[in-house]
Amino acid sequence: MLFYALFRNDPRTVAVGAGASLFRQGDPVDLMYVLTRGQARILVSGREVERLGVGDIAGEMALIDHEPRSATVEAVTDCEFVCVDEKRFKFLVTETPGFALGVLRTMARRLRNADKLIA
């Protein structure tokens, strides 16, 4: 809930209707997102690998390595996401250690889950 607490009142949001994509695998990088309303899923090559709930993040990896999106994020229900650009991301990583640790924990969990899918 760390991410939700940081972003719950942020006006920089994008609404995504159920069944629509926030972004697609292979898309260029622009923003990271924090889910503040609804439920979404992460798809890799069409396969669901994770469900996102309120307070979860998506798109952080692309902001870090500047590579195209490695997954698709699709809304399961009507969703609202807060948009985080690279400048704000770098500020938060530098000035808010809890934010940086939360991003690292999310990435570590996703890597471990990917390892389990491969095995």
C-alpha positions as CSV (number, residue, x, y, z in Angstrom):
1,M,0.0,0.0,0.0
2,L,3.1,2.3,0.0
3,F,2.5,3.3,-3.6
4,Y,-1.2,3.9,-3.0
5,A,-0.5,6.1,0.0
6,L,2.0,8.2,-2.1
7,F,-0.3,8.6,-5.1
8,R,-3.9,8.3,-4.0
9,N,-4.7,12.0,-4.4
10,D,-2.6,12.6,-7.5
11,P,-4.5,14.4,-10.3
12,R,-2.3,13.0,-13.1
13,T,-4.4,10.0,-13.9
14,V,-5.5,8.0,-16.8
15,A,-8.7,5.9,-17.0
16,V,-8.7,2.6,-18.7
17,G,-12.0,0.7,-19.4
18,A,-12.4,-3.0,-18.7
19,G,-10.7,-5.0,-21.4
20,A,-8.6,-2.2,-22.7
21,S,-4.8,-2.0,-22.5
22,L,-2.9,0.6,-20.6
23,F,0.1,-0.3,-22.7
24,R,1.3,-3.2,-24.9
25,Q,4.3,-5.4,-24.9
26,G,6.9,-3.8,-27.3
27,D,5.5,-0.2,-26.8
28,P,8.0,2.6,-26.3
29,V,8.7,3.8,-22.8
30,D,7.0,6.9,-21.5
31,L,5.6,6.5,-18.0
32,M,5.3,4.2,-15.0
33,Y,1.9,3.8,-13.5
34,V,0.3,3.2,-10.1
35,L,-3.1,1.5,-10.0
36,T,-5.4,3.6,-7.8
37,R,-8.8,2.0,-8.7
38,G,-9.8,-1.3,-10.2
39,Q,-8.0,-4.5,-11.1
40,A,-5.7,-5.2,-14.0
41,R,-3.5,-8.0,-15.3
42,I,0.0,-8.3,-16.7
43,L,0.3,-10.4,-19.8
44,V,3.6,-11.6,-21.4
45,S,3.2,-13.0,-24.9
46,G,-0.6,-13.2,-24.2
47,R,-0.1,-15.2,-21.0
48,E,-1.3,-13.8,-17.7
49,V,1.6,-13.6,-15.2
50,E,0.2,-11.4,-12.5
51,R,-2.9,-9.6,-11.3
52,L,-2.7,-6.0,-10.2
53,G,-4.7,-4.5,-7.4
54,V,-5.0,-1.0,-5.9
55,G,-1.5,0.3,-5.0
56,D,0.4,-2.0,-7.4
57,I,2.8,-0.5,-10.0
58,A,3.4,-1.2,-13.7
59,G,5.9,0.0,-16.2
60,E,8.7,0.6,-13.7
61,M,11.2,-1.6,-15.5
62,A,11.0,0.3,-18.8
63,L,11.7,3.6,-17.0
64,I,14.8,2.1,-15.5
65,D,16.3,0.4,-18.6
66,H,14.7,2.5,-21.4
67,E,13.8,-0.7,-23.3
68,P,10.4,-1.3,-24.9
69,R,7.7,-2.6,-22.7
70,S,8.3,-6.2,-21.7
71,A,4.6,-6.9,-21.0
72,T,1.0,-5.8,-21.7
73,V,-1.1,-4.3,-18.9
74,E,-4.8,-4.8,-19.5
75,A,-7.7,-3.6,-17.3
76,V,-9.9,-6.4,-15.9
77,T,-12.3,-3.9,-14.4
78,D,-12.6,-0.2,-15.1
79,C,-9.3,1.2,-13.7
80,E,-7.6,4.4,-12.9
81,F,-3.8,4.7,-13.0
82,V,-1.6,7.6,-11.8
83,C,1.1,8.5,-14.3
84,V,4.7,8.8,-13.1
85,D,7.2,10.3,-15.6
86,E,10.9,9.7,-15.5
87,K,11.7,13.0,-13.8
88,R,9.3,12.3,-10.9
89,F,10.4,8.7,-10.7
90,K,14.1,9.7,-10.3
91,F,13.1,12.3,-7.7
92,L,11.2,9.7,-5.7
93,V,14.0,7.1,-5.9
94,T,16.5,9.7,-4.7
95,E,14.4,11.4,-2.0
96,T,12.1,8.6,-0.8
97,P,14.0,5.5,0.2
98,G,10.8,3.6,0.9
99,F,9.7,4.2,-2.6
100,A,12.9,2.9,-4.1
101,L,12.8,-0.2,-1.8
102,G,9.2,-0.8,-2.8
103,V,10.1,-0.7,-6.5
104,L,13.0,-3.1,-5.9
105,R,10.8,-5.5,-3.9
106,T,8.2,-5.5,-6.7
107,M,10.9,-6.2,-9.3
108,A,12.4,-9.0,-7.2
109,R,9.0,-10.6,-6.6
110,R,8.2,-10.5,-10.3
111,L,11.6,-12.0,-11.2
112,R,11.1,-14.9,-8.7
113,N,7.6,-15.5,-10.2
114,A,9.1,-15.5,-13.7
115,D,11.7,-18.1,-12.6
116,K,8.9,-20.3,-11.3
117,L,7.1,-20.1,-14.6
118,I,10.2,-21.1,-16.5
119,A,10.9,-24.1,-14.2
